[in-house]
Amino acid sequence: MKKELRQRLRKVLASIDPEELRTRSAEACHLLEEQPEFHRAEVVMLFFSLTAEIDTTPLILRAWQDRKRVLAPKVSWEQRRMLPIEVTSAADIHEVRMGIREPIRGVPFPVGEIDLVILPGLAFDHVGNRLGRGKGFYDRFLAHKDYRAVSCALAIEEQIVDSVPVGPHDMPIDMLVTDKEVRRFGR
């Protein structure tokens, strides 16, 4: 069921005109910037978007402008986990594989000191379940023993589905911001 849903959502995202996706991404980013969770956050971890994915660039630039500490995930494929690494400019980022961009280098930032984690996904439902790309990196990160941040997914409305199938290791999110609205899930 997850595989079919992933395939369907990849097609939906790929069918959106790149200019429309940029515009709608900017709307979602602006809506998130207005939220108290973003205002209060001093340390924000964000993902660097893939091509057919909501674009986080406006949010990253705003966080730097607001003098927030900005982190990005660096994947340790051997350990099957993500490490939060501070990024101070676009020069700190490079493409590693399959369009994934991550920090070139850096010391892992303490998970317990992160205030807000902006995460991607392919599908989301109305109760805060998230369907990722299938490797479980974000689920393992959100399950970290020191994790205390607000987990917020960023998406466009077409990524909202009636129900996301969940397994025992799938971690729900605290909030979801799309190009149309903010949903909070009360955790």
PyRosetta script that sets phi, psi and omega in degrees:
from pyrosetta import init, pose_from_sequence

init()
pose = pose_from_sequence("MKKELRQRLRKVLASIDPEELRTRSAEACHLLEEQPEFHRAEVVMLFFSLTAEIDTTPLILRAWQDRKRVLAPKVSWEQRRMLPIEVTSAADIHEVRMGIREPIRGVPFPVGEIDLVILPGLAFDHVGNRLGRGKGFYDRFLAHKDYRAVSCALAIEEQIVDSVPVGPHDMPIDMLVTDKEVRRFGR")
pose.set_psi(1, -42.5)
pose.set_omega(1, 179.2)
pose.set_phi(2, -62.8)
pose.set_psi(2, -41.5)
pose.set_omega(2, -177.5)
pose.set_phi(3, -60.0)
pose.set_psi(3, -46.1)
pose.set_omega(3, -179.4)
pose.set_phi(4, -64.6)
pose.set_psi(4, -40.9)
pose.set_omega(4, 179.5)
pose.set_phi(5, -65.5)
pose.set_psi(5, -40.9)
pose.set_omega(5, 176.7)
pose.set_phi(6, -60.2)
pose.set_psi(6, -46.5)
pose.set_omega(6, -180.0)
pose.set_phi(7, -60.6)
pose.set_psi(7, -44.0)
pose.set_omega(7, -179.1)
pose.set_phi(8, -62.4)
pose.set_psi(8, -44.9)
pose.set_omega(8, -177.8)
pose.set_phi(9, -71.1)
pose.set_psi(9, -33.3)
pose.set_omega(9, 175.2)
pose.set_phi(10, -61.5)
pose.set_psi(10, -40.6)
pose.set_omega(10, 178.2)
pose.set_phi(11, -65.4)
pose.set_psi(11, -42.9)
pose.set_omega(11, 179.2)
pose.set_phi(12, -59.0)
pose.set_psi(12, -49.4)
pose.set_omega(12, -178.5)
pose.set_phi(13, -65.0)
pose.set_psi(13, -40.2)
pose.set_omega(13, -179.6)
pose.set_phi(14, -66.4)
pose.set_psi(14, -24.8)
pose.set_omega(14, -178.2)
pose.set_phi(15, -81.1)
pose.set_psi(15, -10.2)
pose.set_omega(15, -178.5)
pose.set_phi(16, -83.2)
pose.set_psi(16, 129.7)
pose.set_omega(16, 178.9)
pose.set_phi(17, -55.7)
pose.set_psi(17, 133.3)
pose.set_omega(17, -178.0)
pose.set_phi(18, -54.7)
pose.set_psi(18, -37.9)
pose.set_omega(18, 179.2)
pose.set_phi(19, -68.0)
pose.set_psi(19, -40.3)
pose.set_omega(19, 176.8)
pose.set_phi(20, -64.0)
pose.set_psi(20, -41.1)
pose.set_omega(20, 178.8)
pose.set_phi(21, -63.0)
pose.set_psi(21, -40.2)
pose.set_omega(21, 177.3)
pose.set_phi(22, -62.3)
pose.set_psi(22, -44.3)
pose.set_omega(22, 180.0)
pose.set_phi(23, -63.5)
pose.set_psi(23, -46.6)
pose.set_omega(23, -178.5)
pose.set_phi(24, -70.0)
pose.set_psi(24, -31.8)
pose.set_omega(24, 174.6)
pose.set_phi(25, -62.9)
pose.set_psi(25, -44.6)
pose.set_omega(25, 179.0)
pose.set_phi(26, -61.4)
pose.set_psi(26, -37.8)
pose.set_omega(26, 177.9)
pose.set_phi(27, -64.2)
pose.set_psi(27, -44.1)
pose.set_omega(27, 179.3)
pose.set_phi(28, -65.0)
pose.set_psi(28, -43.2)
pose.set_omega(28, 179.4)
pose.set_phi(29, -62.2)
pose.set_psi(29, -43.4)
pose.set_omega(29, 179.7)
pose.set_phi(30, -62.7)
pose.set_psi(30, -41.9)
pose.set_omega(30, 179.0)
pose.set_phi(31, -62.2)
pose.set_psi(31, -40.9)
pose.set_omega(31, 178.0)
pose.set_phi(32, -67.0)
pose.set_psi(32, -39.0)
pose.set_omega(32, 179.0)
pose.set_phi(33, -58.7)
pose.set_psi(33, -27.4)
pose.set_omega(33, -178.5)
pose.set_phi(34, -82.6)
pose.set_psi(34, -8.0)
pose.set_omega(34, -174.4)
pose.set_phi(35, -84.2)
pose.set_psi(35, 147.3)
pose.set_omega(35, -180.0)
pose.set_phi(36, -60.5)
pose.set_psi(36, -31.7)
pose.set_omega(36, 179.3)
pose.set_phi(37, -62.0)
pose.set_psi(37, -37.3)
pose.set_omega(37, 178.3)
pose.set_phi(38, -74.2)
pose.set_psi(38, -43.2)
pose.set_omega(38, -179.7)
pose.set_phi(39, -60.0)
pose.set_psi(39, -43.6)
pose.set_omega(39, -177.1)
pose.set_phi(40, -72.3)
pose.set_psi(40, -27.3)
pose.set_omega(40, -173.6)
pose.set_phi(41, -67.7)
pose.set_psi(41, 128.7)
pose.set_omega(41, 173.5)
pose.set_phi(42, -98.3)
pose.set_psi(42, -27.8)
pose.set_omega(42, 179.1)
pose.set_phi(43, -124.5)
pose.set_psi(43, 118.6)
pose.set_omega(43, -176.6)
pose.set_phi(44, -121.5)
pose.set_psi(44, 129.7)
pose.set_omega(44, 174.2)
pose.set_phi(45, -104.9)
pose.set_psi(45, 126.2)
pose.set_omega(45, -177.9)
pose.set_phi(46, -127.4)
pose.set_psi(46, 158.3)
pose.set_omega(46, 174.1)
pose.set_phi(47, -99.2)
pose.set_psi(47, 149.9)
pose.set_omega(47, 173.2)
pose.set_phi(48, -93.5)
pose.set_psi(48, 121.0)
pose.set_omega(48, -168.7)
pose.set_phi(49, -64.3)
pose.set_psi(49, 147.9)
pose.set_omega(49, 168.2)
pose.set_phi(50, -80.9)
pose.set_psi(50, 171.0)
pose.set_omega(50, -175.7)
pose.set_phi(51, -58.1)
pose.set_psi(51, -54.3)
pose.set_omega(51, -178.0)
pose.set_phi(52, -97.1)
pose.set_psi(52, 56.4)
pose.set_omega(52, -177.0)
pose.set_phi(53, -144.1)
pose.set_psi(53, 154.4)
pose.set_omega(53, 178.0)
pose.set_phi(54, -53.6)
pose.set_psi(54, 136.9)
pose.set_omega(54, -174.0)
pose.set_phi(55, -89.5)
pose.set_psi(55, 119.2)
pose.set_omega(55, -178.9)
pose.set_phi(56, -90.6)
pose.set_psi(56, 0.1)
pose.set_omega(56, -176.1)
pose.set_phi(57, -51.7)
pose.set_psi(57, -47.5)
pose.set_omega(57, 180.0)
pose.set_phi(58, -59.8)
pose.set_psi(58, -34.9)
pose.set_omega(58, -179.5)
pose.set_phi(59, -71.3)
pose.set_psi(59, -39.7)
pose.set_omega(59, 178.0)
pose.set_phi(60, -63.3)
pose.set_psi(60, -46.1)
pose.set_omega(60, 179.7)
pose.set_phi(61, -62.6)
pose.set_psi(61, -40.7)
pose.set_omega(61, 179.3)
pose.set_phi(62, -65.5)
pose.set_psi(62, -40.9)
pose.set_omega(62, 179.2)
pose.set_phi(63, -62.4)
pose.set_psi(63, -43.6)
pose.set_omega(63, 176.5)
pose.set_phi(64, -63.1)
pose.set_psi(64, -42.3)
pose.set_omega(64, 179.3)
pose.set_phi(65, -60.9)
pose.set_psi(65, -38.2)
pose.set_omega(65, 179.4)
pose.set_phi(66, -81.7)
pose.set_psi(66, 6.9)
pose.set_omega(66, 178.7)
pose.set_phi(67, 60.6)
pose.set_psi(67, 34.7)
pose.set_omega(67, 173.4)
pose.set_phi(68, -83.4)
pose.set_psi(68, 154.2)
pose.set_omega(68, 172.1)
pose.set_phi(69, -80.4)
pose.set_psi(69, 127.4)
pose.set_omega(69, -176.9)
pose.set_phi(70, -110.4)
pose.set_psi(70, 127.1)
pose.set_omega(70, 178.1)
pose.set_phi(71, -115.9)
pose.set_psi(71, 154.0)
pose.set_omega(71, 173.8)
pose.set_phi(72, -134.8)
pose.set_psi(72, 149.6)
pose.set_omega(72, 179.7)
pose.set_phi(73, -76.1)
pose.set_psi(73, 135.6)
pose.set_omega(73, 171.4)
pose.set_phi(74, -114.0)
pose.set_psi(74, 123.7)
pose.set_omega(74, -175.2)
pose.set_phi(75, -84.8)
pose.set_psi(75, 130.0)
pose.set_omega(75, 170.2)
pose.set_phi(76, -101.4)
pose.set_psi(76, 97.8)
pose.set_omega(76, -176.4)
pose.set_phi(77, -64.3)
pose.set_psi(77, -34.7)
pose.set_omega(77, -179.3)
pose.set_phi(78, -67.1)
pose.set_psi(78, -41.9)
pose.set_omega(78, -178.7)
pose.set_phi(79, -88.7)
pose.set_psi(79, -6.0)
pose.set_omega(79, -178.7)
pose.set_phi(80, 55.5)
pose.set_psi(80, 46.4)
pose.set_omega(80, 177.6)
pose.set_phi(81, -148.2)
pose.set_psi(81, 166.9)
pose.set_omega(81, 177.9)
pose.set_phi(82, -106.4)
pose.set_psi(82, 143.7)
pose.set_omega(82, 176.1)
pose.set_phi(83, -115.0)
pose.set_psi(83, 127.9)
pose.set_omega(83, 177.5)
pose.set_phi(84, -77.8)
pose.set_psi(84, 120.1)
pose.set_omega(84, -177.3)
pose.set_phi(85, -120.5)
pose.set_psi(85, 134.3)
pose.set_omega(85, 179.7)
pose.set_phi(86, -71.4)
pose.set_psi(86, 139.7)
pose.set_omega(86, 179.2)
pose.set_phi(87, -127.1)
pose.set_psi(87, 127.7)
pose.set_omega(87, -178.2)
pose.set_phi(88, -108.3)
pose.set_psi(88, -11.4)
pose.set_omega(88, 176.7)
pose.set_phi(89, -161.5)
pose.set_psi(89, 167.8)
pose.set_omega(89, 178.8)
pose.set_phi(90, -63.5)
pose.set_psi(90, -23.2)
pose.set_omega(90, 179.0)
pose.set_phi(91, -67.0)
pose.set_psi(91, -16.5)
pose.set_omega(91, 179.7)
pose.set_phi(92, -81.6)
pose.set_psi(92, -1.9)
pose.set_omega(92, -172.8)
pose.set_phi(93, -113.8)
pose.set_psi(93, 144.8)
pose.set_omega(93, 172.4)
pose.set_phi(94, -145.4)
pose.set_psi(94, 162.2)
pose.set_omega(94, 179.2)
pose.set_phi(95, -87.7)
pose.set_psi(95, 129.7)
pose.set_omega(95, -177.5)
pose.set_phi(96, -101.2)
pose.set_psi(96, -45.3)
pose.set_omega(96, 178.3)
pose.set_phi(97, -172.1)
pose.set_psi(97, 150.8)
pose.set_omega(97, 177.6)
pose.set_phi(98, 49.9)
pose.set_psi(98, 34.2)
pose.set_omega(98, 179.0)
pose.set_phi(99, 80.1)
pose.set_psi(99, 0.7)
pose.set_omega(99, -179.7)
pose.set_phi(100, -76.4)
pose.set_psi(100, 126.6)
pose.set_omega(100, 177.3)
pose.set_phi(101, -110.1)
pose.set_psi(101, 137.4)
pose.set_omega(101, -178.4)
pose.set_phi(102, -151.2)
pose.set_psi(102, 169.8)
pose.set_omega(102, 179.6)
pose.set_phi(103, -60.5)
pose.set_psi(103, 143.1)
pose.set_omega(103, 178.8)
pose.set_phi(104, -68.7)
pose.set_psi(104, -45.0)
pose.set_omega(104, -178.1)
pose.set_phi(105, -156.1)
pose.set_psi(105, 173.7)
pose.set_omega(105, 177.1)
pose.set_phi(106, 144.5)
pose.set_psi(106, 163.0)
pose.set_omega(106, 179.0)
pose.set_phi(107, -91.7)
pose.set_psi(107, 134.2)
pose.set_omega(107, 178.2)
pose.set_phi(108, -56.2)
pose.set_psi(108, 134.8)
pose.set_omega(108, 179.5)
pose.set_phi(109, -85.2)
pose.set_psi(109, 143.2)
pose.set_omega(109, -179.9)
pose.set_phi(110, -61.2)
pose.set_psi(110, 124.0)
pose.set_omega(110, -177.7)
pose.set_phi(111, -57.0)
pose.set_psi(111, -38.9)
pose.set_omega(111, -177.6)
pose.set_phi(112, -68.8)
pose.set_psi(112, -10.3)
pose.set_omega(112, -179.7)
pose.set_phi(113, -101.2)
pose.set_psi(113, 4.2)
pose.set_omega(113, 178.4)
pose.set_phi(114, -85.8)
pose.set_psi(114, 134.8)
pose.set_omega(114, -178.8)
pose.set_phi(115, -94.3)
pose.set_psi(115, -36.9)
pose.set_omega(115, -174.2)
pose.set_phi(116, -143.4)
pose.set_psi(116, 130.7)
pose.set_omega(116, 176.3)
pose.set_phi(117, -117.2)
pose.set_psi(117, 118.9)
pose.set_omega(117, 176.9)
pose.set_phi(118, -96.5)
pose.set_psi(118, 120.0)
pose.set_omega(118, -175.1)
pose.set_phi(119, -125.3)
pose.set_psi(119, 153.6)
pose.set_omega(119, 179.6)
pose.set_phi(120, -88.2)
pose.set_psi(120, 179.7)
pose.set_omega(120, 174.2)
pose.set_phi(121, 177.5)
pose.set_psi(121, 167.0)
pose.set_omega(121, 176.9)
pose.set_phi(122, -95.3)
pose.set_psi(122, -39.2)
pose.set_omega(122, -178.0)
pose.set_phi(123, -142.0)
pose.set_psi(123, 151.6)
pose.set_omega(123, -179.9)
pose.set_phi(124, -140.8)
pose.set_psi(124, 148.5)
pose.set_omega(124, 176.0)
pose.set_phi(125, -113.9)
pose.set_psi(125, -174.8)
pose.set_omega(125, -171.7)
pose.set_phi(126, -81.6)
pose.set_psi(126, 1.1)
pose.set_omega(126, 178.6)
pose.set_phi(127, -120.0)
pose.set_psi(127, 8.2)
pose.set_omega(127, 174.7)
pose.set_phi(128, 97.8)
pose.set_psi(128, 12.1)
pose.set_omega(128, 174.6)
pose.set_phi(129, -82.6)
pose.set_psi(129, 147.2)
pose.set_omega(129, -174.6)
pose.set_phi(130, -130.7)
pose.set_psi(130, 138.0)
pose.set_omega(130, 173.8)
pose.set_phi(131, -110.0)
pose.set_psi(131, 115.0)
pose.set_omega(131, 179.5)
pose.set_phi(132, -90.6)
pose.set_psi(132, -156.4)
pose.set_omega(132, -176.9)
pose.set_phi(133, -89.1)
pose.set_psi(133, -2.3)
pose.set_omega(133, 171.1)
pose.set_phi(134, 106.3)
pose.set_psi(134, 0.4)
pose.set_omega(134, -179.4)
pose.set_phi(135, -98.5)
pose.set_psi(135, -14.0)
pose.set_omega(135, 175.2)
pose.set_phi(136, 80.0)
pose.set_psi(136, 8.6)
pose.set_omega(136, -176.6)
pose.set_phi(137, -60.8)
pose.set_psi(137, -47.2)
pose.set_omega(137, -179.3)
pose.set_phi(138, -68.7)
pose.set_psi(138, -37.9)
pose.set_omega(138, 178.1)
pose.set_phi(139, -60.9)
pose.set_psi(139, -43.8)
pose.set_omega(139, 177.9)
pose.set_phi(140, -65.3)
pose.set_psi(140, -37.9)
pose.set_omega(140, 179.6)
pose.set_phi(141, -65.3)
pose.set_psi(141, -45.7)
pose.set_omega(141, -179.8)
pose.set_phi(142, -66.4)
pose.set_psi(142, -22.6)
pose.set_omega(142, 179.3)
pose.set_phi(143, -88.2)
pose.set_psi(143, -1.4)
pose.set_omega(143, -179.4)
pose.set_phi(144, -54.4)
pose.set_psi(144, 139.2)
pose.set_omega(144, -175.8)
pose.set_phi(145, -60.1)
pose.set_psi(145, -27.4)
pose.set_omega(145, -179.7)
pose.set_phi(146, -95.1)
pose.set_psi(146, -2.2)
pose.set_omega(146, -175.8)
pose.set_phi(147, -64.8)
pose.set_psi(147, 129.5)
pose.set_omega(147, 177.2)
pose.set_phi(148, -140.3)
pose.set_psi(148, -1.0)
pose.set_omega(148, -175.6)
pose.set_phi(149, -68.8)
pose.set_psi(149, 163.2)
pose.set_omega(149, 169.8)
pose.set_phi(150, -78.1)
pose.set_psi(150, 129.2)
pose.set_omega(150, 177.0)
pose.set_phi(151, -99.1)
pose.set_psi(151, 121.0)
pose.set_omega(151, -175.7)
pose.set_phi(152, -128.9)
pose.set_psi(152, 121.0)
pose.set_omega(152, 175.9)
pose.set_phi(153, -89.9)
pose.set_psi(153, 150.7)
pose.set_omega(153, 178.7)
pose.set_phi(154, -121.0)
pose.set_psi(154, 129.6)
pose.set_omega(154, -173.8)
pose.set_phi(155, -156.7)
pose.set_psi(155, 179.5)
pose.set_omega(155, 169.5)
pose.set_phi(156, -111.6)
pose.set_psi(156, 159.4)
pose.set_omega(156, -172.6)
pose.set_phi(157, -56.1)
pose.set_psi(157, -32.1)
pose.set_omega(157, -179.5)
pose.set_phi(158, -63.2)
pose.set_psi(158, -14.9)
pose.set_omega(158, 179.8)
pose.set_phi(159, -86.4)
pose.set_psi(159, -3.2)
pose.set_omega(159, 177.9)
pose.set_phi(160, -85.3)
pose.set_psi(160, 126.5)
pose.set_omega(160, 179.3)
pose.set_phi(161, -123.6)
pose.set_psi(161, 165.6)
pose.set_omega(161, -179.6)
pose.set_phi(162, -62.6)
pose.set_psi(162, -41.5)
pose.set_omega(162, -176.3)
pose.set_phi(163, -152.6)
pose.set_psi(163, 134.6)
pose.set_omega(163, 174.9)
pose.set_phi(164, -104.6)
pose.set_psi(164, 125.9)
pose.set_omega(164, 176.9)
pose.set_phi(165, -65.6)
pose.set_psi(165, 135.0)
pose.set_omega(165, -178.7)
pose.set_phi(166, -123.1)
pose.set_psi(166, 147.7)
pose.set_omega(166, 176.5)
pose.set_phi(167, -114.2)
pose.set_psi(167, -179.8)
pose.set_omega(167, -175.5)
pose.set_phi(168, -65.1)
pose.set_psi(168, -22.3)
pose.set_omega(168, -177.7)
pose.set_phi(169, -102.1)
pose.set_psi(169, -1.3)
pose.set_omega(169, -179.4)
pose.set_phi(170, -75.7)
pose.set_psi(170, 128.8)
pose.set_omega(170, -177.8)
pose.set_phi(171, -103.0)
pose.set_psi(171, 128.9)
pose.set_omega(171, 177.3)
pose.set_phi(172, -74.9)
pose.set_psi(172, 165.3)
pose.set_omega(172, 178.5)
pose.set_phi(173, -104.4)
pose.set_psi(173, 160.4)
pose.set_omega(173, 179.1)
pose.set_phi(174, -83.9)
pose.set_psi(174, -35.1)
pose.set_omega(174, -179.6)
pose.set_phi(175, -151.3)
pose.set_psi(175, 159.9)
pose.set_omega(175, 179.3)
pose.set_phi(176, -135.9)
pose.set_psi(176, 127.2)
pose.set_omega(176, 177.3)
pose.set_phi(177, -117.4)
pose.set_psi(177, 125.7)
pose.set_omega(177, 176.8)
pose.set_phi(178, -115.5)
pose.set_psi(178, -175.1)
pose.set_omega(178, 177.1)
pose.set_phi(179, -70.9)
pose.set_psi(179, -9.1)
pose.set_omega(179, -177.5)
pose.set_phi(180, -114.2)
pose.set_psi(180, -35.2)
pose.set_omega(180, -175.7)
pose.set_phi(181, -159.7)
pose.set_psi(181, 170.3)
pose.set_omega(181, 177.5)
pose.set_phi(182, -109.8)
pose.set_psi(182, 131.4)
pose.set_omega(182, 176.4)
pose.set_phi(183, -121.0)
pose.set_psi(183, 130.8)
pose.set_omega(183, 176.5)
pose.set_phi(184, -115.2)
pose.set_psi(184, 143.9)
pose.set_omega(184, -173.0)
pose.set_phi(185, -112.4)
pose.set_psi(185, 9.3)
pose.set_omega(185, 169.2)
pose.set_phi(186, 65.9)
pose.set_psi(186, 34.1)
pose.set_omega(186, 176.0)
pose.set_phi(187, -95.3)
pose.dump_pdb("model.pdb")
